[in-house]
Amino acid sequence: MATSIRLDPETEQRLEHLALTTGRTKAYYLRQLVESGLEDLEDFYLADATLERIRKGEEKIHPAAQIRVDLGLDH
């Protein structure tokens, strides 16, 4: 899927320099950034959504001490 983004001039220049210096394309580096950054964004926003459900009482929580007992980790 083709996607277009606008970059500020400084970022565009840095990306261009990196691409020229390494012989890779700007698209290569943009794909790398999206792939690595997407995982971080997913972690953050999904955790934030879960925390909000916990605050609203919509998400079941389990105390760590009880989990340790249930798993037989505490004798």
C-alpha positions as CSV (number, residue, x, y, z in Angstrom):
1,M,0.0,0.0,0.0
2,A,1.4,3.3,-1.0
3,T,1.2,6.0,1.7
4,S,2.4,9.6,1.6
5,I,3.7,11.7,4.5
6,R,5.0,15.2,4.9
7,L,8.3,15.7,6.7
8,D,9.7,18.9,8.0
9,P,12.7,20.1,6.0
10,E,15.3,19.1,8.6
11,T,13.9,15.6,8.9
12,E,13.8,15.3,5.1
13,Q,17.4,16.4,4.9
14,R,18.5,14.0,7.6
15,L,16.7,11.1,5.8
16,E,18.2,12.1,2.5
17,H,21.7,12.2,4.0
18,L,21.3,8.8,5.6
19,A,20.0,7.3,2.3
20,L,22.8,8.8,0.2
21,T,25.5,7.8,2.7
22,T,24.3,4.2,3.1
23,G,23.1,3.5,-0.5
24,R,19.7,2.5,0.7
25,T,16.4,4.2,-0.2
26,K,14.5,6.7,1.9
27,A,11.6,4.3,1.6
28,Y,13.7,1.6,3.2
29,Y,14.3,3.7,6.3
30,L,10.8,4.9,6.5
31,R,9.6,1.3,6.5
32,Q,12.1,0.5,9.2
33,L,10.8,3.4,11.3
34,V,7.2,2.5,10.9
35,E,7.7,-1.2,11.7
36,S,9.8,-0.6,14.8
37,G,7.8,2.4,15.9
38,L,4.4,0.7,15.4
39,E,5.2,-2.0,18.0
40,D,6.0,0.7,20.5
41,L,2.8,2.6,19.7
42,E,0.7,-0.6,20.0
43,D,2.3,-1.4,23.4
44,F,1.6,2.1,24.7
45,Y,-2.0,2.6,23.4
46,L,-3.2,-0.9,24.1
47,A,-1.8,-0.7,27.7
48,D,-3.4,2.7,28.1
49,A,-6.8,1.3,26.9
50,T,-6.4,-1.6,29.4
51,L,-5.6,0.8,32.2
52,E,-8.7,2.8,31.4
53,R,-10.8,-0.3,31.5
54,I,-9.3,-1.2,34.9
55,R,-10.1,2.3,36.2
56,K,-13.7,1.9,35.1
57,G,-13.9,-1.5,36.7
58,E,-14.4,-3.2,33.3
59,E,-11.3,-5.3,33.4
60,K,-10.7,-8.1,35.9
61,I,-7.5,-7.9,37.8
62,H,-5.6,-10.5,39.8
63,P,-3.4,-9.7,42.8
64,A,0.2,-11.0,42.3
65,A,0.2,-12.7,45.7
66,Q,-2.9,-14.8,44.7
67,I,-1.4,-15.7,41.4
68,R,1.8,-16.9,43.1
69,V,-0.3,-19.1,45.4
70,D,-2.4,-20.4,42.5
71,L,0.8,-21.4,40.6
72,G,2.3,-23.0,43.7
73,L,5.2,-20.5,43.8
74,D,4.7,-19.7,47.5
75,H,5.1,-22.6,49.9
